[in-house]
Amino acid sequence: MDIPFTDNYQDLSTDKGYQFKFICERCGNGYMSTFQKSATGVVSGALGIVGGFLGGTASNLASTSDDIHRMAAGPQHDKALKKAVQEISPKFAQCKRCGTWVCKEVCWNEDRGLCKQCAPELGEEMAAAQAQHSKEEAFAHARMAKKDKHLSEKDWDDAKVATCPKCGATIEAHAKFCGECGEKLSSTIKCPKCGKEIEADTKFCPECGGRI
C-alpha cells in the first residue's frame, strides 16, 4: 500500500486506536487526524478485565486476544494511516522544486505553486525588509543619541589630532609646540611679500597675489 507523508508525521496510536499528527516541514505547525478506535484493542481490553475476575482460563483468552490484536495491527494500522492521510492531505502541498511537504495555510505560495522557501511572497518579503530597516535605523539613532549626550562640540574638537609638519609626530589638538621635536606649531603664516597673516596651506596670498 502506497501512503504519502512518510517522514513528516508522528504516530500517536495506542492499543485503543489510531491517531496521527502531520507536521509542516517548513514552519513546524501540526494537524491532528481524527481518532480511529481499534476494534481488536477494545476486545482485548474487555477480555483482560474478565480474565482478572475469572482466573486462568479467561486470562488465557485475553492473552490469545492480544496475539490476535498484534497480528491485525499491521493491516489495521496501514488502513488507519491511509484514512488519516486522506483526511489531512487537503491542508498540505508538496513543493515540486524542493520536495518538502508544507502547510497551505502559512507556507504555500498558491500563485507560484511552490513553497514559500522556494518562491517567497514579495509582499511579505517587502514588509519584512522594511521592518528590518526600521529596526536598524532605530538602533543607529539610539547609538547617536547616546554619544551626543556625552560629547559636546568642544569634546569633538578636542578629540581631533594632527601631525607635526617637521617631524610627522602625532600632536595633541591646540598644541603650540611639537612634543617630539619642539617645532613651533601654527595654523597661520605671514606672506613673505606683503606680510599679511594667512592660512598655512594657502598657495597664493589673497592680499597681494604673491606665491607662498
Summary of the structure (lengths in Angstrom):
residues: 212
radius of gyration: 41.6
end to end distance: 97.6
largest distance: 131.1
contacts: 544
relative contact order: 0.08
helix: 41%
strand: 19%
